[in-house]
Amino acid sequence: MNDLPPLLLARDRVLHGLTAKDLVRRAASGALVRIRHGVYVDGPAWRELMPWEQYRLRVQAAGETLHSPTVFARHSAASVWKIPTMGVRHPVQALTLKNDGGRSRAGVRRYFADPSGLAVVRREGLLVTDRIRTVLDLAAFTPFTEVAVPLDHVLKPDRTGGLRALTLDDLTAGVGSNYTGAAQTRILTALSFATPLSGSAGESYSRSLMHVGGFEPPVLQQAVYDSDGLVGYADFSWKQAKVLGEFDVVAKYVKPEFLMGRTASQAVVDEKGRENRIRAAGFKVVRWDWADLMEPGKLERMLAAGGVPRRRARSADFEARNAP
């Protein structure tokens, strides 16, 4: 995540030599954007931000304007921890320690949490649930297809943030008595699916859609060889069907850590050469990107057309085990 532009608080306008009318005029012209009552940000800078970066600023704006101590949770806590999640229109989310069904006010949606089982830390000036509670809450209260993204992420070290990888034991122990039986079932189902082998949020979400779509589970990060040696590692592999799946991210064609001194054009040429070698080795390659994932049913159609096998029905498994 890039450095975010600073917030301009209406209460501090005098420090910037501005009047209330100045704020109104600048917001009307687009020079400023009001992201919360009493909170503004530079307009051009705001429009350059990715949706998840805008959301992180909304969380910060809430933290600057709420009068009582507030513990941010779920997607809001994840944004502070820089844990990727799915979706871009989440409300700012926080906890209430009063068991009155939760409440929403001042643009913040609140959920009840028993304080006896709550671990809270201060991060980037905000109070947030710890990483374990944050991802378990997401596993308990968000759709299954979205949960692998944050869970897979925390199972790997976050070297940018200097955070160790969590383990499945860490996460399982964190469930405790903090959730209802139904929520525990959702969490444990999600944990049984999570893996540190996923290479990106897009790969995690893809894998979830594959699972819900009824496809056989792929092997992740499969080494592919031809007569000249190692070709590379496929994001997804169905070896018996001779099909490989590749999730395309723009980053590998533009970010220095992926380019490794190459130009973007050379990266495209290299990727094409790699795919030609893979196809020559007898594999069919199915490629998709974020736009494909965002269109309901499209990945399922692409995989089916590419020959990715569906999971065998339980009755077929039984027959196979008991065949003479």
Backbone torsions as a table, in degrees:
resi	resn	phi	psi	omega
1	MET	NA	134.7	-179.5
2	ASN	-73.3	165.1	172.9
3	ASP	-61.6	132.6	-176.7
4	LEU	-90.0	147.1	179.0
5	PRO	-66.1	150.5	-178.9
6	PRO	-71.5	153.3	176.6
7	LEU	-85.4	145.7	174.2
8	LEU	-110.8	112.0	-178.1
9	LEU	-90.6	133.3	-179.1
10	ALA	-57.4	-34.9	-178.8
11	ARG	-67.2	-18.4	179.7
12	ASP	-103.2	14.3	-173.1
13	ARG	-60.1	-33.1	-178.7
14	VAL	-63.1	-34.5	179.7
15	LEU	-63.3	-23.2	-179.0
16	HIS	-103.6	8.6	179.1
17	GLY	70.4	30.3	-176.7
18	LEU	-117.0	153.9	173.5
19	THR	-107.9	170.7	177.0
20	ALA	-60.0	-38.3	178.7
21	LYS	-66.3	-35.1	177.2
22	ASP	-60.8	-42.5	179.9
23	LEU	-62.6	-43.0	179.8
24	VAL	-62.9	-45.2	-178.8
25	ARG	-64.6	-43.4	-177.8
26	ARG	-68.4	-35.6	176.5
27	ALA	-67.4	-39.1	179.1
28	ALA	-65.1	-32.9	-178.7
29	SER	-84.3	-11.1	-177.3
30	GLY	91.6	-3.2	178.2
31	ALA	-66.8	-31.7	173.6
32	LEU	-122.9	154.3	172.3
33	VAL	-122.7	127.8	177.0
34	ARG	-86.5	116.2	-177.4
35	ILE	-101.5	-8.6	176.6
36	ARG	-166.2	155.4	179.7
37	HIS	-54.0	119.6	178.3
38	GLY	84.5	7.1	-177.6
39	VAL	-132.2	127.6	-178.7
40	TYR	-126.3	162.2	175.7
41	VAL	-144.3	154.8	179.0
42	ASP	-56.0	126.8	-174.3
43	GLY	-61.4	-55.5	179.4
44	PRO	-57.7	-40.3	179.4
45	ALA	-64.7	-40.9	179.0
46	TRP	-60.1	-43.0	-176.3
47	ARG	-71.7	-15.9	176.9
48	GLU	-85.8	-12.8	-175.6
49	LEU	-76.8	150.1	171.1
50	MET	-74.4	157.5	-177.4
51	PRO	-54.4	-39.9	-178.8
52	TRP	-71.2	-25.6	175.4
53	GLU	-74.0	-38.2	174.4
54	GLN	-61.4	-41.3	179.0
55	TYR	-62.3	-42.6	179.0
56	ARG	-60.0	-37.5	177.3
57	LEU	-67.6	-34.7	177.3
58	ARG	-64.3	-38.8	176.9
59	VAL	-63.7	-44.9	178.6
60	GLN	-61.1	-40.6	179.8
61	ALA	-62.5	-39.5	177.0
62	ALA	-63.8	-42.1	179.2
63	GLY	-62.5	-29.2	-179.0
64	GLU	-80.4	-18.8	-172.0
65	THR	-115.3	-17.7	178.4
66	LEU	-74.4	137.9	-172.9
67	HIS	-84.0	-34.2	-177.9
68	SER	-96.5	155.2	177.1
69	PRO	-55.2	132.9	-174.5
70	THR	-129.6	130.2	176.4
71	VAL	-100.6	112.9	178.9
72	PHE	-80.4	146.4	-172.1
73	ALA	-142.4	176.6	174.7
74	ARG	52.3	-126.9	-176.7
75	HIS	-63.5	-33.2	-178.7
76	SER	-68.5	-43.8	176.3
77	ALA	-64.5	-40.1	178.7
78	ALA	-59.6	-39.4	-179.7
79	SER	-64.5	-34.5	178.3
80	VAL	-71.0	-38.6	178.3
81	TRP	-77.0	-7.5	-175.1
82	LYS	62.5	37.0	173.2
83	ILE	-91.6	122.2	-177.6
84	PRO	-67.2	144.5	174.7
85	THR	-137.7	168.3	178.0
86	MET	-93.7	151.7	177.7
87	GLY	91.2	154.2	-176.5
88	VAL	-130.1	0.3	-175.7
89	ARG	-116.4	31.4	-180.0
90	HIS	-72.6	144.4	171.9
91	PRO	-73.2	163.4	169.5
92	VAL	-66.5	131.8	-172.9
93	GLN	-121.4	136.0	-179.5
94	ALA	-146.2	175.7	-177.3
95	LEU	-106.7	152.2	166.4
96	THR	-121.8	141.8	-178.7
97	LEU	-96.5	6.6	176.7
98	LYS	-102.1	125.2	-175.7
99	ASN	-82.7	70.4	-179.6
100	ASP	-119.9	25.1	177.6
101	GLY	88.6	3.6	-177.6
102	GLY	80.4	163.2	-179.9
103	ARG	-155.7	157.7	177.1
104	SER	-127.5	129.9	176.7
105	ARG	-158.2	158.0	178.8
106	ALA	53.2	35.9	176.2
107	GLY	73.5	16.4	-179.5
108	VAL	-124.0	127.6	176.0
109	ARG	-91.4	128.8	-174.8
110	ARG	-115.7	148.0	-179.7
111	TYR	-131.0	144.8	-179.2
112	PHE	-73.3	140.4	172.3
113	ALA	-139.6	133.3	176.1
114	ASP	-69.3	120.6	-176.7
115	PRO	-63.4	-22.3	-177.2
116	SER	-67.9	-24.1	-179.1
117	GLY	-112.8	25.5	-171.3
118	LEU	-109.8	127.3	174.4
119	ALA	-110.1	119.8	-176.4
120	VAL	-120.9	138.4	176.6
121	VAL	-129.2	160.7	174.5
122	ARG	-100.4	124.9	-178.8
123	ARG	-141.2	128.9	-178.9
124	GLU	52.1	37.3	176.1
125	GLY	82.3	0.5	-177.7
126	LEU	-117.1	151.4	171.8
127	LEU	-87.1	126.4	-178.5
128	VAL	-139.4	156.2	170.6
129	THR	-63.4	149.3	179.8
130	ASP	-67.0	171.2	-173.6
131	ARG	-60.7	-39.8	-178.4
132	ILE	-63.3	-49.8	-179.1
133	ARG	-64.4	-37.1	-178.4
134	THR	-60.0	-50.9	-176.6
135	VAL	-75.3	-29.2	176.3
136	LEU	-67.9	-39.0	176.3
137	ASP	-61.9	-41.0	177.6
138	LEU	-63.8	-40.7	179.1
139	ALA	-65.1	-32.3	-177.2
140	ALA	-79.3	-30.7	-166.3
141	PHE	-126.0	9.9	175.9
142	THR	-124.6	160.0	-177.2
143	PRO	-58.7	147.9	-177.6
144	PHE	-54.3	-42.0	-176.0
145	THR	-62.4	-21.9	-177.5
146	GLU	-93.8	-13.4	-168.1
147	VAL	-78.4	-31.3	-177.9
148	ALA	-61.7	-29.1	-177.3
149	VAL	-59.7	-55.9	178.1
150	PRO	-70.7	-35.8	-178.1
151	LEU	-66.3	-46.6	178.2
152	ASP	-58.6	-37.8	-177.4
153	HIS	-62.2	-46.5	-174.6
154	VAL	-76.8	-11.1	176.3
155	LEU	-80.7	-0.7	176.4
156	LYS	-118.6	152.3	176.8
157	PRO	-62.9	139.4	173.7
158	ASP	-98.1	90.8	-173.4
159	ARG	-70.3	-30.8	177.8
160	THR	-64.2	-42.6	-179.5
161	GLY	-89.8	-3.0	-179.3
162	GLY	67.2	34.6	-176.0
163	LEU	-111.3	136.9	179.1
164	ARG	-72.1	160.6	173.9
165	ALA	-71.0	137.1	169.9
166	LEU	-81.0	159.1	177.9
167	THR	-112.0	162.9	175.8
168	LEU	-62.1	-32.5	175.9
169	ASP	-64.3	-41.6	176.1
170	ASP	-55.9	-48.0	-174.8
171	LEU	-70.2	-41.4	179.3
172	THR	-63.5	-41.7	178.6
173	ALA	-64.1	-29.6	-178.8
174	GLY	-72.1	-15.0	-179.5
175	VAL	-65.9	-48.7	176.4
176	GLY	47.3	-133.0	178.4
177	SER	-111.3	26.0	-175.0
178	ASN	-83.3	-8.9	-172.5
179	TYR	-133.0	157.1	174.0
180	THR	-68.6	168.0	178.9
181	GLY	-59.7	-41.7	-179.8
182	ALA	-65.1	-41.7	179.1
183	ALA	-65.7	-39.3	177.5
184	GLN	-60.9	-41.1	178.6
185	THR	-61.0	-43.5	179.2
186	ARG	-63.5	-41.2	-179.2
187	ILE	-64.5	-48.7	-176.8
188	LEU	-65.6	-34.2	175.2
189	THR	-63.0	-43.7	179.4
190	ALA	-66.4	-40.1	-179.6
191	LEU	-65.1	-35.5	179.9
192	SER	-67.4	-18.6	-178.7
193	PHE	-96.3	-21.5	-173.2
194	ALA	-70.3	152.1	179.8
195	THR	-153.6	145.2	174.4
196	PRO	-80.6	-2.4	-176.5
197	LEU	-79.3	-14.3	-179.7
198	SER	-65.5	134.7	-174.6
199	GLY	-87.4	-14.2	-176.8
200	SER	-166.2	169.1	176.6
201	ALA	-61.5	-38.3	179.3
202	GLY	-63.8	-38.1	177.1
203	GLU	-67.1	-39.1	179.1
204	SER	-64.2	-45.6	179.8
205	TYR	-66.0	-39.9	177.3
206	SER	-57.9	-46.5	-178.1
207	ARG	-61.8	-37.9	177.9
208	SER	-63.9	-44.1	179.2
209	LEU	-64.8	-37.1	176.2
210	MET	-60.5	-44.6	-177.2
211	HIS	-64.3	-48.1	179.8
212	VAL	-65.6	-31.5	179.4
213	GLY	-76.1	-5.4	174.7
214	GLY	87.2	17.3	-179.7
215	PHE	-84.2	155.3	174.8
216	GLU	-61.0	142.3	179.5
217	PRO	-65.4	132.9	180.0
218	PRO	-83.1	160.6	166.1
219	VAL	-82.8	134.2	-177.1
220	LEU	-96.6	144.7	176.5
221	GLN	52.8	49.2	-177.9
222	GLN	-77.6	126.8	175.0
223	ALA	-68.8	134.5	-179.7
224	VAL	-120.4	129.8	-177.9
225	TYR	-121.4	152.3	166.9
226	ASP	-130.5	-167.4	-176.1
227	SER	-64.0	-19.5	179.8
228	ASP	-94.3	-0.2	178.5
229	GLY	116.3	-152.2	-176.2
230	LEU	-69.9	125.4	175.7
231	VAL	-87.1	-41.1	-178.5
232	GLY	159.3	-164.5	-178.2
233	TYR	-119.6	127.5	179.0
234	ALA	-87.3	139.8	177.9
235	ASP	-59.4	-43.2	-177.2
236	PHE	-137.4	140.3	-179.6
237	SER	-138.5	131.5	169.0
238	TRP	-117.4	88.2	-166.3
239	LYS	-62.9	-44.2	-177.5
240	GLN	-63.5	-35.7	179.8
241	ALA	-82.4	-7.1	-178.9
242	LYS	59.4	42.6	178.9
243	VAL	-124.6	135.4	174.0
244	LEU	-118.6	144.1	177.0
245	GLY	-114.9	138.2	-178.4
246	GLU	-131.6	123.0	173.6
247	PHE	-92.1	121.7	-177.6
248	ASP	-91.1	128.0	173.8
249	VAL	-118.7	139.7	179.8
250	VAL	-61.5	-29.4	-174.0
251	ALA	-55.7	-36.0	-174.9
252	LYS	-71.8	-8.7	176.4
253	TYR	-104.8	-4.2	-176.1
254	VAL	-132.1	-28.3	-174.6
255	LYS	-84.5	137.2	-176.9
256	PRO	-56.1	-38.4	-177.1
257	GLU	-65.7	-21.8	175.8
258	PHE	-93.1	-35.4	-177.5
259	LEU	-70.6	-35.3	178.7
260	MET	51.9	48.5	176.2
261	GLY	89.8	-7.0	179.2
262	ARG	-86.3	161.0	170.1
263	THR	-80.7	164.8	177.4
264	ALA	-61.1	-39.4	179.5
265	SER	-62.6	-42.0	179.7
266	GLN	-66.5	-35.5	178.0
267	ALA	-62.7	-39.6	178.1
268	VAL	-65.1	-44.0	179.4
269	VAL	-62.3	-43.4	179.8
270	ASP	-62.4	-41.4	179.9
271	GLU	-65.0	-39.0	177.7
272	LYS	-64.9	-41.6	178.1
273	GLY	-63.4	-40.5	177.4
274	ARG	-60.9	-44.9	-179.1
275	GLU	-66.7	-36.5	177.9
276	ASN	-61.8	-40.3	177.5
277	ARG	-64.6	-40.4	-180.0
278	ILE	-63.6	-44.6	179.8
279	ARG	-65.5	-37.8	179.3
280	ALA	-65.7	-25.1	177.8
281	ALA	-80.0	0.7	174.0
282	GLY	101.3	9.2	-179.3
283	PHE	-99.9	144.2	168.6
284	LYS	-92.1	139.5	-177.7
285	VAL	-115.2	127.6	174.1
286	VAL	-110.2	124.4	-178.1
287	ARG	-118.4	143.9	176.0
288	TRP	-149.9	168.4	-179.2
289	ASP	-137.0	-172.7	-177.0
290	TRP	-60.7	-39.2	-179.4
291	ALA	-60.2	-38.1	177.9
292	ASP	-66.6	-38.9	-179.5
293	LEU	-67.9	-29.9	-177.2
294	MET	-79.7	-12.4	178.2
295	GLU	-93.6	112.0	-174.7
296	PRO	-52.7	129.5	176.1
297	GLY	82.3	-9.3	-174.0
298	LYS	-68.5	-44.5	-179.9
299	LEU	-61.5	-41.4	179.2
300	GLU	-59.1	-42.9	179.1
301	ARG	-65.4	-40.6	-179.5
302	MET	-64.8	-43.5	-179.0
303	LEU	-67.0	-41.8	179.4
304	ALA	-62.9	-43.2	179.0
305	ALA	-65.7	-28.9	-179.5
306	GLY	-82.5	-4.6	177.2
307	GLY	91.5	16.2	177.1
308	VAL	-70.6	126.4	-175.0
309	PRO	-73.9	150.3	174.5
310	ARG	-85.0	158.9	175.7
311	ARG	-63.4	142.1	177.7
312	ARG	-71.6	139.6	176.9
313	ALA	-65.0	152.8	-178.8
314	ARG	-58.3	-37.5	-179.5
315	SER	-63.8	-36.1	178.1
316	ALA	-67.7	-38.0	176.3
317	ASP	-61.7	-42.5	-179.7
318	PHE	-61.6	-44.4	-179.3
319	GLU	-63.7	-39.7	-179.3
320	ALA	-64.8	-39.0	-178.3
321	ARG	-70.8	-27.5	-173.4
322	ASN	-110.7	9.7	-180.0
323	ALA	-66.7	143.7	179.6
324	PRO	-67.9	NA	NA
